[in-house]
Amino acid sequence: MTSFCELPKQSNNFRGHLADWAERGLKIVAVTQQIEFNGTIGRILAAVLVRLAGIEWECRKEGQAAGIEIARQKGVFKGRGPGTAKKNPQRAIQLRDKGLTVPEIAKDLASVDVP
């Protein structure tokens, strides 16, 4: 990874990947911060950083929600209007129900224009 900013939001998933990579003998480094995540201390540091990233993400989300609520009260923010979805969600659901994979659904939706 090049930066801590790339840490996934799901810390358990990242710790699992980190352990798997370490078992395979891979060297895990955050290049921008010049920190290695190998060994016991590296794993502890990675766990702390992942949790801090999660806390920061939650705080940002709460702040955004508060800002949107204030804007709504002032009548400035009205949210997404009807018909602003780029693609037809019902079509995606139909394709999923038919058993198509996500890449197949994306490819199909990319070729369909919404009226």
Secondary structure as a PSIPRED ss2 file (coil, helix, strand):
# PSIPRED VFORMAT (PSIPRED V4.0)

   1 M C   1.000  0.000  0.000
   2 T C   1.000  0.000  0.000
   3 S C   1.000  0.000  0.000
   4 F H   0.000  1.000  0.000
   5 C H   0.000  1.000  0.000
   6 E H   0.000  1.000  0.000
   7 L C   1.000  0.000  0.000
   8 P C   1.000  0.000  0.000
   9 K C   1.000  0.000  0.000
  10 Q C   1.000  0.000  0.000
  11 S H   0.000  1.000  0.000
  12 N H   0.000  1.000  0.000
  13 N H   0.000  1.000  0.000
  14 F H   0.000  1.000  0.000
  15 R H   0.000  1.000  0.000
  16 G H   0.000  1.000  0.000
  17 H H   0.000  1.000  0.000
  18 L H   0.000  1.000  0.000
  19 A H   0.000  1.000  0.000
  20 D H   0.000  1.000  0.000
  21 W H   0.000  1.000  0.000
  22 A H   0.000  1.000  0.000
  23 E H   0.000  1.000  0.000
  24 R C   1.000  0.000  0.000
  25 G C   1.000  0.000  0.000
  26 L C   1.000  0.000  0.000
  27 K C   1.000  0.000  0.000
  28 I C   1.000  0.000  0.000
  29 V E   0.000  0.000  1.000
  30 A E   0.000  0.000  1.000
  31 V C   1.000  0.000  0.000
  32 T C   1.000  0.000  0.000
  33 Q C   1.000  0.000  0.000
  34 Q C   1.000  0.000  0.000
  35 I E   0.000  0.000  1.000
  36 E E   0.000  0.000  1.000
  37 F C   1.000  0.000  0.000
  38 N C   1.000  0.000  0.000
  39 G H   0.000  1.000  0.000
  40 T H   0.000  1.000  0.000
  41 I H   0.000  1.000  0.000
  42 G H   0.000  1.000  0.000
  43 R H   0.000  1.000  0.000
  44 I H   0.000  1.000  0.000
  45 L H   0.000  1.000  0.000
  46 A H   0.000  1.000  0.000
  47 A H   0.000  1.000  0.000
  48 V H   0.000  1.000  0.000
  49 L H   0.000  1.000  0.000
  50 V H   0.000  1.000  0.000
  51 R H   0.000  1.000  0.000
  52 L H   0.000  1.000  0.000
  53 A H   0.000  1.000  0.000
  54 G H   0.000  1.000  0.000
  55 I H   0.000  1.000  0.000
  56 E H   0.000  1.000  0.000
  57 W H   0.000  1.000  0.000
  58 E H   0.000  1.000  0.000
  59 C H   0.000  1.000  0.000
  60 R H   0.000  1.000  0.000
  61 K H   0.000  1.000  0.000
  62 E H   0.000  1.000  0.000
  63 G H   0.000  1.000  0.000
  64 Q H   0.000  1.000  0.000
  65 A H   0.000  1.000  0.000
  66 A H   0.000  1.000  0.000
  67 G H   0.000  1.000  0.000
  68 I H   0.000  1.000  0.000
  69 E H   0.000  1.000  0.000
  70 I H   0.000  1.000  0.000
  71 A H   0.000  1.000  0.000
  72 R H   0.000  1.000  0.000
  73 Q H   0.000  1.000  0.000
  74 K C   1.000  0.000  0.000
  75 G C   1.000  0.000  0.000
  76 V C   1.000  0.000  0.000
  77 F C   1.000  0.000  0.000
  78 K C   1.000  0.000  0.000
  79 G C   1.000  0.000  0.000
  80 R C   1.000  0.000  0.000
  81 G C   1.000  0.000  0.000
  82 P C   1.000  0.000  0.000
  83 G C   1.000  0.000  0.000
  84 T C   1.000  0.000  0.000
  85 A C   1.000  0.000  0.000
  86 K C   1.000  0.000  0.000
  87 K C   1.000  0.000  0.000
  88 N C   1.000  0.000  0.000
  89 P H   0.000  1.000  0.000
  90 Q H   0.000  1.000  0.000
  91 R H   0.000  1.000  0.000
  92 A H   0.000  1.000  0.000
  93 I H   0.000  1.000  0.000
  94 Q H   0.000  1.000  0.000
  95 L H   0.000  1.000  0.000
  96 R H   0.000  1.000  0.000
  97 D H   0.000  1.000  0.000
  98 K C   1.000  0.000  0.000
  99 G C   1.000  0.000  0.000
 100 L C   1.000  0.000  0.000
 101 T C   1.000  0.000  0.000
 102 V H   0.000  1.000  0.000
 103 P H   0.000  1.000  0.000
 104 E H   0.000  1.000  0.000
 105 I H   0.000  1.000  0.000
 106 A H   0.000  1.000  0.000
 107 K H   0.000  1.000  0.000
 108 D H   0.000  1.000  0.000
 109 L H   0.000  1.000  0.000
 110 A H   0.000  1.000  0.000
 111 S C   1.000  0.000  0.000
 112 V C   1.000  0.000  0.000
 113 D C   1.000  0.000  0.000
 114 V C   1.000  0.000  0.000
 115 P C   1.000  0.000  0.000
